[in-house]
Amino acid sequence: MSHTYEYPRPALTVDCVVFGFDGAGLKVVLIRRGLEPFKDAWALPGGFVQMEENLEDAARRELREETSLKNVFLEQLQTFGTVGRDPRGRVVSVAYVALVRPDKHPAKGDTDASEAAWFPLSELPPLAFDHDEILRVARERLRGKLRWQPLGFELLPEKFTLGQLQALYEAVLGTSLDKRNFRKKLLPYDFIVPLEQFTSGQHRPARLHRFDRHRYEALSRGGFHFEI
Amino acid sequence: MSHTYEYPRPALTVDCVVFGFDGAGLKVVLIRRGLEPFKDAWALPGGFVQMEENLEDAARRELREETSLKNVFLEQLQTFGTVGRDPRGRVVSVAYVALVRPDKHPAKGDTDASEAAWFPLSELPPLAFDHDEILRVARERLRGKLRWQPLGFELLPEKFTLGQLQALYEAVLGTSLDKRNFRKKLLPYDFIVPLEQFTSGQHRPARLHRFDRHRYEALSRGGFHFEI
């Protein structure tokens, strides 16, 4: 690589916006920074990309190291590179969005994060770097994607009620939806499969459903479009 | 910045996928490389991001330097960082999509590109680096976005016929559309404004239209969704 020394070389990081849904609202995983800069501030999990490491591998490694989260849905969001966004000098960050089921719990990992926890989006602490901007873009992306892709199933338990599904859409879109209209829209989608099981322990049992990924992918390959 | 030397530092580039529409098919701007690696091969316009330069500024500068194109619609696509994608060592590239009107013509700029030209997507030469993969992702993104955003107006002349608009959608989606159905879908969108002008010199004159960006943006802020 000796002939490449002439090129400008910013440092490169990955940052992960991990969304979860607790039945009522959206939440996000934050870590508390153990090192300067922004020591003790809350931040998105992330860190430097190694020279021999692919970008998504770096995002998964940092998530694992800082939050113990593994095997999550992960998708590249956008790259943030405004000059001055990091006090250490020029640092460009490739941001990812992760979607996580509610039974997954972040835990402090083995690196420079001193804590890891879920925060409701409505009660966020001040964030390090430009992480509030990254989070804003991630929420916008989630809103856009959820309308046209059945992403919600990555955020719900494996068996869910249509009420839970609607609550998720309402939380992401930030608006309330008409129940009858919502269910009518879901009807044509036979990849949302009703089960012979009901919720228990509630005053009125509700039917459980599951998401049939194979059926959805087959439809999807045929040019089908999901829309809520 | 002396305390940052410890971080791994890949080189960082931008690459631009510039789409145009010639009335029949989609085309893309390629430059012929004047330097190694891949000297004399065709490639997407692009180059190294400077240390004090924002990412989009770098993309616009490279476009200007290599193709003379200015003031174009530009949007970040995705970042490509697979280890081994560049023979010079670790080089991560932030890719952009540009949309350009047909009256804009690329021209050889003042840098390391020895030629710049439009190529129909159906007749592409072999491309340098992983630029065929970047181009594939860009086409997918364009297909996805065009259905839900009135992006097409960035690619058409300022005054266009509904036949031209339909031809553009057909070229991007790679499918033929029913004319009556297409026009019925456009009807509710009053940001597509019919003019009192018609095409001339054709056996049958067709009405010209224009896109009203202000009207669209006002609707858009109200949560309106465009769909074809």
Interface residues (C-beta under 8 A of the other chain):
Chain A: M1 H3 T4 Y7 P8 R9 P10 A11 L12 F48 V49 Q50 M51 E52 E53 N54 L55 Q76 Q78 T79 G81 T82 V83 R88 G89 R90 V91 V92 V94 R147 W148 H225
Chain B: M1 H3 T4 Y7 P8 R9 P10 A11 L12 F48 V49 Q50 M51 E52 E53 N54 L55 Q76 Q78 T79 G81 T82 V83 R88 G89 R90 V91 V92 V94 R147 W148 H225
